Amino acid sequence: MTSTPSPSPHNRSRSEDEDDPVDGMISRTGCAKLHHALQDCMAEQQDWRKCQTEVQKFKECMTTYQNTRKEQLLKQRTSATQSA
């Protein structure tokens, strides 16, 4: 009985037209430009420690997004419990 080998679960390569889910998530935060600037810096410098300005800007953007999102979810939860 001959069977074809199943594809490796570790093969995570994507075709050119397939979207990266991480890029999609980051772009929804509004921090995509800062993320790309950070990636460019790390590619150029080959050392993330030399990109602390970019790291800090991206971190601040993500923190702002997370805090805003948390507030939105709390408001939704509060309004849902009040109307129930």
C-alpha distances in whole Angstrom, upper triangle without the diagonal:
4,7,10,13,15,19,21,23,26,26,29,30,32,32,36,37,35,38,38,38,41,43,43,44,47,48,49,51,53,53,50,53,54,50,50,53,52,48,50,53,50,48,52,53,49,51,51,54,56,55,57,59,56,54,58,58,54,55,58,56,53,56,58,55,54,57,58,55,55,59,57,55,58,60,57,57,61,61,58,60,63,62,60
4,7,10,12,16,18,21,23,23,26,27,28,29,33,34,32,35,35,36,38,40,40,42,44,45,46,49,51,50,48,50,51,47,47,50,49,45,47,49,47,45,48,50,46,48,48,52,53,52,54,56,53,52,55,55,52,52,55,54,51,53,56,53,52,55,56,52,54,57,55,53,56,58,56,55,59,60,57,59,62,61,60
4,6,9,12,15,17,20,19,22,23,25,26,30,30,29,31,31,32,34,36,37,38,40,42,43,45,47,46,44,47,47,44,43,46,45,42,44,46,44,42,45,47,43,45,45,48,50,49,51,53,50,48,51,52,48,48,52,50,47,50,52,49,48,51,52,49,50,53,52,49,53,55,52,52,56,56,53,55,59,58,56
4,6,9,12,15,17,16,19,20,22,22,26,27,25,28,28,29,32,33,34,35,38,39,40,42,44,43,41,43,44,41,40,43,42,39,40,43,40,38,42,43,40,42,42,46,47,46,48,50,47,45,48,49,45,46,49,47,44,47,49,46,45,49,50,46,48,51,50,48,51,53,50,50,54,55,52,54,57,56,55
4,6,9,12,14,13,16,18,20,21,25,26,24,27,26,27,29,31,32,33,35,37,38,40,42,41,38,41,42,38,37,40,39,36,38,40,37,36,39,40,37,39,39,42,44,43,45,47,44,42,45,46,42,43,46,45,42,44,47,44,43,46,47,44,45,49,47,45,48,51,48,48,52,53,50,52,56,55,54
4,6,9,11,11,14,15,17,19,23,23,21,24,23,24,26,28,28,30,32,33,34,36,39,38,35,38,39,35,35,38,37,34,36,38,35,34,37,39,36,37,37,40,42,41,43,44,41,40,43,43,39,40,43,41,39,41,43,40,39,43,44,41,42,45,44,42,45,47,45,44,48,49,47,48,52,51,50
4,6,9,7,10,12,14,15,19,20,18,20,20,21,23,25,25,27,29,30,31,33,35,34,32,35,35,32,31,34,33,30,32,34,32,30,34,35,32,34,33,37,38,37,39,41,38,36,39,39,36,37,40,38,35,38,40,38,37,40,41,38,39,43,41,40,43,45,43,43,47,47,45,47,50,50,49
4,5,5,9,11,14,16,20,21,19,20,19,20,21,24,25,25,27,29,30,32,34,33,31,33,34,30,30,33,31,28,30,32,29,28,32,33,29,31,31,34,36,35,36,38,35,34,37,37,34,34,38,36,34,36,38,36,35,39,39,37,38,41,40,38,41,44,42,42,46,46,45,46,50,49,48
4,6,7,11,13,16,19,20,17,18,17,17,18,21,22,22,25,27,28,29,31,30,28,31,31,27,28,31,29,26,29,31,28,27,31,32,29,30,29,32,34,33,34,36,33,31,34,35,31,31,35,33,30,33,35,33,31,35,36,33,34,38,37,35,38,40,38,38,42,43,41,43,46,46,45
4,6,9,12,15,18,20,17,18,16,17,17,20,21,22,23,26,27,28,30,29,27,29,29,25,25,28,26,23,26,28,25,24,27,28,25,26,26,29,31,30,31,34,31,29,32,32,29,29,33,32,29,31,34,32,31,34,35,33,34,37,37,35,38,40,39,39,42,44,42,44,47,47,46
4,6,9,12,15,17,15,16,14,16,17,19,20,22,23,25,26,28,30,28,26,28,29,25,24,27,26,23,25,27,24,23,27,28,25,26,26,30,31,30,32,34,30,29,32,33,29,30,33,32,29,32,34,32,31,35,36,33,35,38,37,36,39,41,40,40,44,45,43,45,48,48,47
4,6,10,13,14,12,12,11,12,13,15,17,18,19,21,23,24,26,25,22,25,25,21,21,24,23,20,22,25,22,21,25,26,23,25,24,28,29,27,29,31,28,26,29,29,26,27,30,28,26,29,31,29,28,32,32,30,32,35,34,33,36,38,36,37,41,41,40,42,45,45,45
4,7,9,12,10,11,10,13,14,15,17,19,20,21,23,25,26,25,22,24,25,21,20,23,22,19,21,23,21,20,23,25,22,24,24,28,29,27,29,31,27,26,30,29,26,27,31,29,27,30,32,29,29,33,34,31,33,37,35,35,38,40,38,39,42,43,42,44,47,47,47
4,6,8,6,8,8,11,13,13,14,17,18,19,21,23,24,23,20,22,23,20,19,22,22,19,20,24,22,20,24,26,24,26,25,29,30,28,30,31,27,26,30,29,26,27,30,28,26,29,31,28,29,32,32,30,32,35,34,33,37,38,36,38,41,42,40,43,46,45,45
4,6,5,9,10,13,15,15,16,19,20,20,22,24,25,24,21,23,25,22,20,23,24,20,22,25,24,22,25,27,26,28,27,31,31,29,32,32,29,29,32,31,27,29,32,30,28,32,33,30,31,34,34,32,34,37,36,35,39,40,38,40,43,43,42,45,47,47,47
4,6,8,10,13,15,14,15,18,19,18,21,23,23,23,19,20,23,20,18,21,22,19,19,23,22,20,23,26,24,27,26,30,30,28,30,31,27,27,30,29,26,28,31,28,27,31,32,29,30,34,33,31,34,37,35,35,39,40,38,40,43,43,42,45,47,47,47
4,6,9,12,15,13,13,17,18,17,19,22,22,22,19,20,23,20,19,22,23,20,21,25,24,22,25,28,27,29,28,32,32,29,32,32,28,28,31,29,26,29,31,28,27,30,31,28,29,33,32,30,33,35,33,33,37,38,36,38,41,41,40,43,45,44,45
4,7,9,12,11,11,14,16,15,17,20,21,21,18,20,22,19,18,22,22,19,21,24,24,22,25,28,26,28,27,31,31,29,31,31,27,27,30,28,25,27,29,26,25,28,29,26,27,30,30,27,30,33,31,30,34,35,33,35,38,38,37,40,42,42,42
4,6,9,8,7,11,12,12,13,16,17,17,14,17,19,16,15,19,19,17,19,22,22,21,24,26,25,26,25,28,29,26,28,28,24,24,26,25,21,23,25,22,21,24,25,22,23,27,26,24,26,29,27,27,31,32,30,32,35,35,34,37,39,39,39
4,5,5,6,9,10,11,13,15,16,15,13,16,17,14,13,17,17,15,17,20,19,18,22,24,22,23,22,25,26,23,25,25,21,21,23,22,19,20,23,20,18,22,23,20,21,25,24,22,25,27,26,26,29,31,29,31,34,34,34,36,39,39,39
4,5,5,6,9,10,11,13,15,15,13,16,17,14,15,18,18,16,19,22,20,20,24,25,24,25,22,26,27,24,25,25,22,21,23,22,18,19,22,19,17,20,21,18,18,22,22,19,21,24,23,22,26,27,26,27,30,31,30,33,35,35,35
4,5,5,6,8,10,11,13,12,10,14,14,11,12,15,15,13,16,18,17,18,21,22,21,21,19,22,23,20,21,22,18,17,19,18,15,16,18,16,13,17,18,16,16,19,20,18,20,23,22,22,25,27,26,27,30,31,30,33,35,35,36
4,5,5,6,9,10,11,10,8,11,12,9,10,13,13,12,14,17,17,17,20,21,21,21,19,22,23,20,21,21,17,17,19,17,14,16,18,15,14,17,18,15,16,20,20,18,21,24,22,23,26,27,26,28,31,32,31,34,36,36,37
4,6,5,6,9,10,11,9,12,14,12,13,16,16,15,18,20,20,20,23,25,25,25,22,26,26,23,24,23,20,19,21,19,16,17,19,16,14,17,18,15,16,19,18,16,19,22,20,20,24,25,24,26,29,29,28,31,33,33,34
4,6,5,7,9,10,9,13,14,11,13,16,16,16,19,21,20,21,24,25,25,24,22,24,25,22,22,22,19,18,19,17,14,15,16,14,11,14,15,12,12,16,15,13,16,19,17,17,21,22,21,23,26,26,26,29,31,31,32
4,5,5,7,6,6,9,10,8,10,13,13,13,16,17,17,19,21,22,22,22,19,21,22,19,19,19,15,14,16,14,10,12,13,10,9,12,13,10,12,15,15,13,16,19,18,19,22,23,23,24,27,28,28,30,32,33,34
4,5,5,6,5,8,10,9,10,13,14,14,16,18,19,20,22,24,24,24,21,24,24,21,21,20,16,16,18,15,12,14,15,12,11,14,14,11,13,17,15,14,18,20,18,19,23,23,23,25,28,28,28,31,33,33,34
4,6,8,8,11,13,12,14,16,17,17,20,22,22,23,26,27,27,27,24,26,27,23,23,22,19,18,19,17,14,15,15,12,11,14,13,10,12,14,13,11,15,17,15,16,19,20,19,22,24,24,24,27,29,29,30
4,5,7,10,11,11,13,15,15,16,19,20,21,23,25,26,26,25,22,24,25,21,20,19,16,16,16,14,11,12,12,8,7,10,9,6,8,11,10,9,13,14,14,15,18,19,19,21,23,24,24,27,29,29,31
4,6,8,9,10,12,13,14,16,18,19,20,22,24,25,25,25,22,24,24,20,20,18,15,15,15,12,10,12,12,8,8,11,10,8,11,13,12,12,16,17,16,18,21,21,21,24,26,26,27,30,31,31,33
4,6,5,6,9,10,11,12,14,16,17,18,20,21,22,21,18,20,20,16,16,15,11,12,12,9,7,9,9,6,7,10,10,8,11,14,13,14,17,18,18,20,22,23,24,26,28,29,29,32,33,34,36
4,5,5,6,9,10,10,12,14,15,16,18,20,20,20,18,20,20,16,17,16,12,13,14,11,9,12,13,10,10,14,14,12,14,17,17,17,20,21,21,22,25,26,26,28,31,31,32,34,36,36,38
4,5,5,6,9,10,11,12,14,15,16,18,19,20,17,19,19,15,16,14,11,12,13,10,9,12,13,10,12,15,15,14,17,19,19,19,22,24,23,25,28,29,29,31,33,34,35,37,39,39,41
4,5,5,6,9,10,10,12,14,15,16,18,17,14,16,15,12,12,10,7,9,10,7,5,9,10,8,10,13,13,13,15,18,18,19,21,23,23,25,27,28,29,31,33,34,35,37,39,39,41
4,5,5,6,9,10,11,12,14,15,16,16,13,15,15,12,13,12,8,8,11,9,6,9,11,10,10,13,14,13,15,18,19,19,21,23,23,25,27,29,29,31,33,34,34,37,39,39,41
4,5,5,6,8,10,10,12,14,15,15,13,16,15,12,14,13,10,11,13,12,9,13,15,13,13,17,18,17,19,22,22,22,25,27,27,28,30,32,32,34,36,37,37,40,42,42,43
4,5,5,6,9,10,11,12,14,14,12,14,13,10,12,10,7,9,12,10,9,12,14,13,14,17,18,18,20,22,23,23,26,28,28,29,32,33,34,36,38,39,39,42,43,44,46
4,5,5,6,9,10,10,11,11,9,11,10,7,9,9,5,6,10,9,8,10,13,12,13,16,17,17,19,21,22,23,25,27,28,29,31,33,33,35,37,38,39,41,43,44,45
4,5,5,6,9,10,10,11,9,12,12,9,12,12,9,10,13,13,11,13,16,15,15,18,20,19,21,24,25,24,27,29,29,30,33,34,35,36,38,40,40,42,44,45,46
4,5,5,6,9,10,11,10,13,12,10,13,13,10,11,15,14,13,16,18,17,18,21,22,22,24,26,27,27,30,32,32,33,36,37,37,39,41,42,43,45,47,48,49
4,5,5,6,8,9,8,10,8,6,10,10,8,10,13,13,12,15,17,17,18,21,22,22,24,26,27,28,30,32,33,34,36,38,38,40,42,43,44,46,48,49,50
4,5,5,5,6,5,9,8,7,10,11,9,10,13,14,13,15,18,18,18,21,23,23,24,27,28,28,30,32,33,34,36,38,38,40,42,43,44,46,48,49,50
4,6,5,8,9,12,11,10,14,15,12,13,17,17,16,18,21,21,21,24,26,25,27,29,31,30,32,35,35,36,38,40,40,42,44,46,46,48,50,51,52
4,6,8,10,12,10,10,13,14,13,14,17,18,17,20,22,22,23,25,27,27,29,31,32,33,35,37,37,38,41,42,43,44,47,48,48,50,53,53,54
4,5,7,9,7,8,11,13,12,13,16,17,17,19,21,22,23,25,27,27,28,31,32,33,34,37,38,39,41,43,43,44,47,48,49,51,53,54,55
4,7,9,8,9,13,15,14,14,17,19,18,19,22,23,23,25,28,28,28,31,33,33,34,37,38,38,40,43,43,44,46,48,48,50,52,54,54
4,5,6,7,10,13,12,12,15,17,16,17,20,21,21,23,26,26,27,29,31,31,32,35,36,37,39,41,42,42,45,47,47,48,51,52,53
4,5,5,7,10,9,8,11,13,13,13,17,18,18,19,22,23,23,25,27,28,29,31,33,33,35,37,38,39,41,43,43,45,47,48,49
4,5,6,9,10,9,11,14,14,14,17,19,19,20,23,24,24,26,28,29,30,32,34,34,36,38,39,40,42,44,45,46,48,50,50
4,6,8,9,9,12,14,14,15,18,19,20,21,24,25,26,27,29,30,31,34,35,36,38,40,41,42,44,46,46,48,50,51,52
4,6,5,6,9,10,11,12,14,16,17,18,20,21,22,24,26,27,28,30,32,33,34,36,37,39,40,42,43,45,47,48,49
4,5,5,6,8,10,10,12,14,15,16,18,20,21,22,24,25,26,28,30,31,32,34,36,37,38,40,41,43,45,46,47
4,5,5,6,9,10,11,12,14,15,17,19,20,21,23,24,26,27,29,30,32,33,35,36,38,39,41,42,44,45,47
4,5,5,6,8,10,11,12,14,15,17,18,20,21,22,24,26,27,29,30,32,33,35,36,38,39,41,42,44,45
4,6,5,6,9,10,11,12,14,15,16,18,20,21,22,24,26,27,28,30,31,33,34,36,37,39,40,42,43
4,5,5,6,9,10,10,12,14,15,16,18,20,21,23,24,26,27,29,30,31,33,35,36,37,39,41,42
4,5,5,6,9,10,11,12,14,15,17,18,20,21,23,24,26,27,29,30,32,33,35,36,38,39,41
4,5,5,6,9,10,11,12,14,15,16,18,20,21,22,24,26,27,28,30,32,33,35,36,38,39
4,5,5,6,9,10,10,12,14,15,16,18,20,21,22,24,26,27,28,30,31,33,34,36,37
4,5,5,6,9,10,11,12,14,15,17,18,20,21,23,24,26,27,29,30,32,33,35,36
4,5,5,6,9,10,11,12,14,16,17,18,20,21,23,24,26,27,29,30,32,33,35
4,5,5,6,9,10,10,12,14,15,16,18,20,21,22,24,26,27,28,30,32,33
4,5,5,6,9,10,10,12,14,15,16,18,20,21,22,24,26,27,29,30,32
4,6,5,6,9,10,11,12,14,16,17,19,20,21,23,24,26,27,29,30
4,6,5,6,9,10,11,12,14,15,16,18,20,21,22,24,26,27,29
4,5,5,6,9,10,10,12,14,15,16,18,20,21,22,24,26,27
4,5,5,6,9,10,11,12,14,15,16,18,20,21,23,24,26
4,5,5,6,9,10,11,12,14,15,17,18,20,21,23,25
4,5,5,6,9,10,11,12,14,15,16,18,20,21,23
4,5,5,6,9,10,11,12,14,15,17,18,20,21
4,5,5,6,9,10,10,12,14,15,16,18,20
4,5,5,6,9,10,11,12,14,15,17,18
4,5,5,6,9,10,10,12,14,15,16
4,5,5,6,9,10,11,12,14,15
4,5,5,6,8,10,11,12,14
4,5,5,6,9,10,11,12
4,6,5,6,9,10,11
4,5,5,6,9,10
4,6,5,6,9
4,5,5,6
4,6,5
4,6
4
